[in-house]
């Protein structure tokens, strides 16, 4: 090894790239499907963490609540139930899209589905599950399939609560995922009760501008080389990359109209990545009739992405919210949400609900029977404490005045 030293320079990273070549653009391949990737705490541009919630001294709504209750209100009087994209949820929270990797599949995926349903919060079933694991009716491992997760949720959700959102990417469109679900008798109870939605995925926070990426063995790659980009980066394993799809304002508008025409009984959600023209994209989606618009901040993501993306590509969640001074009726956001502070700040800045990705998976893995349930109990208590401290008693009553940012002149 050379004795050259470069004080203050990322020497280890440079040496790693010199050893591994192009494969060093990505995390180690042996972590694919098992490690959850995304921006970490302390990212220099994460303004949401730097913000503070600021209670007022004079609380008119607390007085109104006191008169209504006939006693001094406490944090336990905060009502967190929220309508999310056409669904009624017990909390302003949903489980973000979790896709086809091993980290979100098998028994863990089913356990997460059961627990999200038991609490009564919506759950998004992510992209690529059908192309990778099969639908689950006649093919594929039922425990890893889309149908397996949908069934587990439907069997444990209470009357009138929650809902399932089935995401579709360009690959899923080729597999006709929405057609499979919409016509499946298993989904009928959710459809009949208005608790089924389809989400058009334009992109995600962890890798804005890129499509799905998976690591495959050589045999699997050979079967797919005519459909996808294949790059033999990892020795006996290869990178399979799909197109992110191409969108203009008119294409997005027509896609939403097609969803409304072809699946009139399903809700319509749209997921956007944190691009610089985010406000224009949100406006197009809402005007075209989307029931909910999800915005992934650059901190978001659980899956495989080049390491440069979470730290250097896309707008942080706080900036996404700043660029939407007049939020749409149902704005949903995600991006390293795991505790009440980030969640309540996001709600005060215009979000209707926040999404849990990595946090939901980690909580479920900690205890596949009750881990996510207990995690959500903790999050709900923390949110009630914070909302009450701000002199409010519903998340919808929060506003930008409840948040202070460094450099804010107020």
C-alpha positions in Angstrom: 0.0 0.0 0.0 1.2 3.5 -0.8 2.5 5.6 2.1 0.8 8.7 0.6 -1.3 10.6 3.1 -4.0 13.2 2.4 -5.1 14.9 5.6 -8.7 16.0 5.6 -9.4 14.1 2.3 -11.7 11.1 2.2 -8.8 8.7 1.8 -10.6 5.5 2.7 -13.3 6.2 0.1 -10.8 6.9 -2.7 -8.8 3.7 -1.8 -12.0 1.7 -1.8 -12.9 3.0 -5.3 -9.4 2.2 -6.5 -9.8 -1.4 -5.3 -13.4 -2.1 -6.5 -13.8 0.1 -9.6 -17.3 0.9 -10.8 -19.0 -1.4 -8.2 -17.9 1.1 -5.5 -20.6 3.5 -6.7 -23.0 1.3 -4.8 -23.1 -0.1 -1.3 -21.5 -3.5 -0.8 -23.6 -6.0 -2.9 -23.8 -8.5 -0.1 -26.0 -6.0 1.8 -28.6 -5.9 -1.0 -32.1 -6.8 0.3 -30.9 -7.0 3.9 -29.6 -3.5 4.7 -31.9 -0.4 4.7 -30.4 2.5 2.9 -31.2 6.2 3.1 -29.9 9.5 4.5 -28.6 9.4 8.0 -28.9 11.8 11.0 -26.7 14.8 10.7 -26.9 15.3 7.0 -25.7 18.9 6.5 -28.8 19.9 4.6 -31.4 18.4 6.9 -33.1 21.6 8.0 -36.1 19.7 9.4 -34.0 18.5 12.3 -32.6 22.0 12.9 -36.1 23.5 13.1 -37.9 23.8 16.5 -41.5 23.7 17.5 -42.5 27.0 19.3 -45.5 27.1 21.5 -47.2 30.5 22.0 -47.8 32.0 25.4 -51.4 32.9 24.8 -53.5 29.9 23.7 -57.0 30.8 22.6 -57.8 27.2 21.4 -56.8 25.8 24.8 -59.3 28.1 26.3 -62.0 27.0 23.8 -61.1 23.4 24.6 -61.4 24.1 28.4 -64.8 25.6 27.9 -65.9 22.7 25.8 -64.7 20.0 28.3 -65.5 21.9 31.5 -62.0 21.3 32.7 -58.4 22.0 31.9 -57.4 20.0 28.8 -54.4 17.7 28.8 -52.4 16.1 26.0 -54.7 13.0 26.2 -57.4 15.2 24.7 -55.6 15.6 21.4 -57.4 13.7 18.7 -55.1 12.2 16.1 -57.6 10.5 13.8 -57.1 11.8 10.3 -58.5 11.2 6.8 -55.6 10.2 4.5 -56.2 10.0 0.8 -59.8 8.9 1.1 -59.1 6.6 4.1 -59.9 7.0 7.7 -56.8 6.4 9.9 -56.3 6.4 13.7 -53.2 8.5 13.3 -51.8 11.0 10.7 -49.4 8.2 9.7 -49.1 5.6 6.9 -46.6 2.9 6.1 -44.5 3.9 3.1 -44.1 1.8 0.0 -42.1 -1.3 0.8 -41.1 -3.4 -2.3 -39.6 -6.7 -3.3 -36.3 -7.0 -1.4 -35.8 -9.6 1.3 -35.7 -6.9 3.9 -39.4 -6.2 3.3 -40.5 -9.7 2.3 -41.4 -13.1 3.7 -42.8 -13.3 7.2 -41.6 -9.8 8.1 -43.7 -8.3 5.3 -46.7 -10.2 6.5 -46.1 -9.2 10.1 -45.9 -5.6 9.1 -49.2 -5.8 7.1 -51.0 -7.4 10.1 -49.8 -4.8 12.6 -50.4 -1.8 10.4 -54.0 -3.1 9.9 -54.5 -3.7 13.6 -53.6 -0.1 14.4 -55.7 1.2 11.5 -53.2 3.1 9.4 -53.0 2.8 5.6 -50.2 0.7 4.1 -48.6 1.1 0.7 -47.5 -2.0 -1.1 -44.4 -1.0 -3.1 -43.2 -1.6 -6.6 -41.7 -4.6 -8.4 -43.3 -7.3 -6.1 -45.2 -9.0 -8.9 -42.3 -8.9 -11.4 -39.9 -10.3 -8.8 -42.0 -12.5 -6.5 -45.2 -13.2 -8.5 -48.7 -12.1 -7.7 -49.4 -15.0 -5.4 -52.5 -16.5 -6.9 -50.8 -19.3 -8.9 -47.1 -18.4 -8.8 -44.5 -17.2 -6.4 -44.0 -17.6 -2.7 -47.3 -16.5 -1.1 -45.5 -15.0 1.9 -43.5 -12.7 -0.3 -46.2 -12.0 -2.9 -48.4 -8.9 -3.3 -51.5 -11.0 -2.6 -50.0 -12.3 0.6 -49.5 -8.8 2.0 -52.9 -7.6 0.8 -54.6 -10.6 2.4 -52.8 -10.2 5.7 -53.8 -6.6 5.9 -57.5 -7.2 4.9 -57.9 -9.9 7.5 -56.7 -7.8 10.4 -58.0 -4.3 9.7 -61.0 -2.9 11.7 -64.3 -1.8 10.0 -64.0 1.6 8.4 -60.3 2.0 9.2 -57.1 2.0 7.1 -56.7 1.0 3.5 -54.2 -0.6 1.1 -52.4 1.4 -1.6 -50.9 -0.6 -4.5 -48.0 1.1 -6.1 -47.2 0.7 -9.8 -44.0 1.5 -11.6 -43.1 1.1 -15.3 -42.2 -2.6 -14.6 -45.5 -3.2 -12.7 -47.4 -1.7 -15.6 -46.0 -4.4 -17.9 -47.2 -7.0 -15.4 -50.7 -5.3 -15.3 -50.5 -5.2 -11.5 -53.5 -2.8 -11.1 -55.7 -5.0 -13.4 -54.8 -8.1 -11.3 -55.7 -6.4 -8.0 -58.8 -4.6 -9.2 -60.4 -7.8 -10.6 -59.3 -10.1 -7.7 -62.1 -11.4 -5.4 -59.6 -11.1 -2.5 -59.5 -7.4 -2.9 -63.2 -7.0 -3.1 -63.9 -6.2 0.5 -61.4 -3.4 0.5 -62.7 -2.2 -2.8 -66.4 -2.3 -1.7 -65.6 -0.4 1.5 -63.6 2.3 -0.3 -60.3 1.2 1.2 -58.3 0.4 -2.0 -56.1 2.9 -3.8 -53.6 2.7 -6.6 -50.4 4.9 -6.5 -48.6 6.0 -9.6 -44.9 6.1 -8.8 -43.0 8.8 -10.5 -40.0 8.3 -8.4 -38.6 8.1 -4.8 -36.4 10.2 -2.5 -33.4 7.9 -2.3 -32.7 8.1 -6.0 -34.6 10.8 -7.8 -34.4 10.5 -11.6 -33.4 6.8 -11.4 -35.6 3.7 -11.8 -35.6 0.4 -9.8 -32.3 -1.3 -9.2 -31.7 -4.9 -8.0 -28.8 -7.2 -7.6 -29.2 -10.6 -9.3 -27.1 -13.7 -9.8 -25.9 -14.4 -13.3 -28.6 -16.9 -14.1 -31.5 -14.6 -13.2 -29.8 -11.7 -15.1 -29.6 -13.8 -18.3 -33.3 -14.3 -18.2 -33.9 -10.6 -18.0 -31.2 -9.1 -20.2 -33.6 -8.4 -23.0 -35.9 -6.4 -20.7 -33.6 -4.4 -18.5 -30.1 -2.9 -18.4 -27.7 -5.4 -17.1 -24.2 -4.4 -15.7 -21.8 -7.1 -14.4 -20.5 -4.9 -11.6 -20.3 -7.3 -8.7 -18.3 -10.3 -9.9 -20.7 -13.2 -10.0 -23.6 -10.9 -9.3 -25.0 -8.2 -11.6 -26.8 -4.9 -11.4 -30.2 -4.9 -13.1 -31.6 -1.4 -13.8 -35.0 -0.4 -15.1 -36.2 2.8 -16.7 -37.7 5.3 -14.3 -40.3 6.2 -16.9 -40.6 9.5 -18.7 -43.0 12.1 -17.5 -44.1 15.5 -18.7 -47.0 17.5 -17.3 -49.3 16.2 -20.0 -48.2 12.6 -19.5 -48.8 12.8 -15.8 -52.2 14.4 -16.3 -53.2 11.7 -18.8 -51.9 8.9 -16.5 -54.1 10.1 -13.7 -57.1 10.4 -16.0 -56.5 6.9 -17.2 -56.4 5.6 -13.6 -59.7 7.3 -12.9 -61.4 6.0 -16.0 -60.1 2.4 -15.8 -60.4 1.9 -12.0 -63.3 4.2 -11.0 -63.8 2.6 -7.6 -60.2 2.9 -6.4 -58.6 6.0 -4.9 -55.8 7.6 -6.9 -52.5 8.4 -5.2 -49.3 9.9 -6.9 -45.8 9.6 -5.5 -43.3 12.3 -6.5 -39.6 12.5 -5.9 -38.0 15.7 -4.5 -37.4 17.5 -7.9 -36.8 21.2 -8.4 -40.2 21.6 -10.2 -42.0 19.8 -7.4 -44.6 22.5 -6.9 -45.6 22.4 -10.6 -45.9 18.5 -10.4 -48.0 18.6 -7.3 -50.3 21.2 -9.0 -50.7 19.0 -12.1 -51.5 15.9 -10.0 -54.1 17.7 -7.9 -55.8 19.4 -10.8 -56.0 16.0 -12.6 -57.9 14.5 -9.7 -55.4 12.7 -7.4 -56.8 11.9 -4.0 -53.4 12.2 -2.4 -49.9 13.3 -3.5 -47.0 11.7 -1.7 -43.6 13.6 -1.7 -40.5 11.7 -0.7 -37.8 14.0 0.7 -34.2 13.2 -0.2 -33.9 11.5 3.2 -36.4 8.9 2.2 -35.8 5.4 0.9 -35.2 1.9 2.2 -33.9 0.2 -1.0 -30.9 0.0 -3.2 -29.4 3.3 -4.5 -26.0 4.6 -5.5 -24.3 6.0 -2.3 -24.0 9.5 -3.8 -27.7 10.0 -4.1 -29.0 10.1 -0.5 -26.4 12.7 0.4 -26.2 14.9 -2.7 -29.3 14.5 -5.0 -32.8 15.8 -4.5 -34.4 18.4 -2.2 -34.5 17.7 1.6 -37.9 17.2 3.0 -38.0 20.6 4.7 -37.2 22.3 1.4 -39.9 20.3 -0.3 -42.4 21.7 2.2 -41.1 25.2 1.9 -41.7 25.1 -1.9 -45.4 24.3 -1.3 -46.6 27.4 0.5 -50.2 26.4 -0.4 -50.2 22.6 0.2 -52.7 20.5 -1.6 -55.7 19.1 0.3 -53.9 15.8 1.0 -50.1 16.1 1.0 -48.3 13.1 2.4 -44.6 13.2 3.1 -41.8 10.8 4.0 -38.1 11.0 4.7 -36.5 9.6 7.8 -39.6 10.0 9.9 -39.2 8.0 13.1 -40.2 10.3 16.1 -42.8 12.9 16.9 -40.7 16.0 16.4 -40.0 15.5 12.6 -43.6 14.3 12.2 -45.3 17.2 13.9 -43.0 19.7 12.1 -44.0 18.2 8.8 -47.7 18.4 9.8 -47.3 22.0 10.8 -45.7 22.8 7.5 -48.6 21.5 5.5 -48.5 17.7 5.4 -51.7 15.7 6.1 -49.8 12.6 7.2 -46.3 11.3 7.4 -44.9 8.0 6.1 -42.8 5.4 8.0 -40.4 3.3 5.9 -37.2 2.2 7.6 -38.8 2.8 11.1 -41.7 0.5 10.3 -39.5 -2.3 9.1 -37.1 -2.0 12.1 -39.9 -1.9 14.6 -41.5 -5.0 13.0 -38.2 -6.8 12.9 -37.7 -6.1 16.6 -40.9 -7.9 17.5 -42.9 -9.4 14.6 -46.0 -9.8 16.8 -46.3 -6.3 18.4 -43.2 -4.2 17.6 -44.9 -1.9 15.1 -48.0 -1.6 17.3 -45.9 -0.5 20.3 -43.8 1.8 18.1 -46.9 3.6 16.9 -48.2 3.8 20.5 -45.0 5.6 21.4 -45.2 7.9 18.3 -48.8 8.7 19.1 -48.0 9.7 22.7 -45.2 11.9 21.6 -47.3 13.6 18.9 -50.1 14.3 21.4 -47.6 15.8 23.8 -46.2 18.1 21.1 -49.5 19.1 19.6 -51.0 19.9 23.0 -47.9 21.9 23.9 -48.6 24.1 20.8 -52.1 24.8 22.2 -53.8 22.7 19.5 -56.0 19.5 19.7 -56.0 18.2 16.2 -53.1 17.9 13.7 -55.1 19.9 11.1 -55.0 23.0 13.4 -51.2 23.2 13.2 -49.6 25.8 11.0 -46.3 27.4 9.9 -46.3 29.7 12.9 -45.7 26.7 15.1 -42.3 26.1 13.6 -39.1 28.2 13.8 -36.1 27.7 11.5 -32.6 29.0 11.9 -32.4 32.4 10.2 -36.1 32.9 10.5 -36.7 36.6 11.2 -39.9 36.0 13.2 
